[in-house]
């Protein structure tokens, strides 16, 4: 299964990747590499923060072996984790690195699924002390629409696009309650996938609902799913991968 993992700068891609391998898991377990191995690759102990992806390369490829526990049994998923630096989306970077850009495009065109990690916009953060560090809602909408154009014109073979609005702990007023509502319950007590999609889209993606519908119309056979994620809530962190295991694992 080919899955590519992309997003803008400071969206939290690296931290999400590292926390996915945390051994304190529910339904999704990273079999390899180990949490310690992944942390050594992604975490800067000296600065107590995750490492920024170096802009010198277009794609960092890591092989991730996942085990997802579903009602039908354990599903093994082999993932080519392709992490990109945020700078790759800048026109100046692409002009200066044409070969690296083409290598990246070859990877994404051959992928069946994409996880797009996005940061929240400023207006959704209410009184958060660092809200001014985030882009405005209109800038966020403009950025989202550029992703729409990218998927429509450059990714005709995609079958699953998972859009994750990250740092949910910053914009959810009742974060724990919301996580419990959306959590995966394998024996059918919670929402199904379509109900989650409808709820999350209307609650958190309303400014770009027409754009999401446009992606679905533009690529035949494509399924777009929207999630909210956070490193501070395991149930939200695992949801996109449970969805992929349900529909892509063999």
RAPEJO-V327482 format. One record per backbone hydrogen bond with DSSP energy under -1.0 kcal/mol. CO is the residue of the C=O (numbers start at 1). NH is the residue of the N-H. E is the energy in kcal/mol with one decimal. If there is no record, write none. Layout:
# RAPEJO-V327482
co = <CO;CO>
nh = <NH;NH>
e = <E;E>
This chain:
# RAPEJO-V327482
co = <2;2;4;6;8;12;13;14;15;16;19;23;27;29;32;34;35;36;37;38;39;42;44;44;49;54;60;62;64;65;65;66;67;68;70;73;75;77;79;79;81;82;83;85;86;87;90;91;92;93;97;98;99;100;101;102;103;104;105;108;112;112;113;114;115;116;117;118;121;122;125;128;130;131;135;136;137;138;139;140;141;142;143;144;145;146;147;148;149;150;151;155;159;160;161;162;163;164;164;165;167;168;174;175;176;177;178;179;185;192;193;194;195;196;197;198;199;200;201;205;206;208;209;210;211;212;213;214;215;219;223;225;227;229;230;233;234;238;239;240;241;242;243;244>
nh = <112;113;115;117;11;16;17;18;19;20;22;25;69;67;65;38;39;40;41;42;43;51;48;49;44;57;83;81;79;31;32;77;29;75;73;70;68;66;64;81;62;5;60;88;89;90;94;95;96;97;101;102;103;104;105;106;107;108;109;111;159;160;4;162;6;164;8;166;124;125;128;131;133;134;122;140;141;142;143;144;145;146;147;148;149;150;151;152;153;154;155;158;223;114;225;116;227;118;166;229;170;172;178;179;180;181;182;183;188;196;197;198;199;200;201;202;203;204;205;208;209;212;213;214;215;216;217;218;219;222;161;163;165;168;233;237;238;242;243;244;245;246;247;248>
e = <-1.6;-2.2;-3.0;-2.8;-1.3;-2.2;-2.2;-2.2;-2.5;-1.7;-1.5;-2.0;-2.8;-2.8;-2.9;-2.7;-2.8;-2.1;-1.3;-2.0;-2.6;-3.1;-1.1;-1.6;-3.3;-1.1;-2.6;-3.3;-3.1;-2.7;-1.2;-2.5;-2.6;-3.1;-2.2;-2.2;-2.9;-3.1;-2.9;-1.1;-2.6;-1.2;-2.4;-1.7;-1.6;-1.9;-2.0;-2.3;-1.8;-1.5;-2.3;-2.1;-2.4;-2.1;-2.4;-2.1;-1.6;-2.4;-2.4;-1.1;-2.7;-1.7;-2.2;-3.2;-3.0;-3.4;-1.0;-3.1;-1.3;-1.8;-2.2;-1.8;-1.9;-1.8;-3.4;-2.5;-2.6;-2.5;-2.4;-2.5;-2.5;-1.4;-1.6;-2.1;-2.1;-2.1;-2.9;-2.6;-2.3;-2.5;-1.3;-1.2;-1.8;-2.1;-2.7;-3.0;-2.8;-3.0;-1.0;-1.9;-2.2;-2.1;-2.6;-2.5;-2.1;-1.9;-1.9;-1.4;-2.0;-2.4;-2.4;-2.4;-2.4;-3.0;-2.4;-2.0;-2.2;-3.0;-1.3;-1.8;-1.3;-2.1;-2.3;-1.7;-1.9;-2.0;-2.0;-1.7;-1.5;-1.7;-2.3;-2.7;-2.9;-2.5;-1.1;-2.0;-2.2;-2.1;-2.4;-2.1;-2.4;-2.2;-1.8;-3.1>
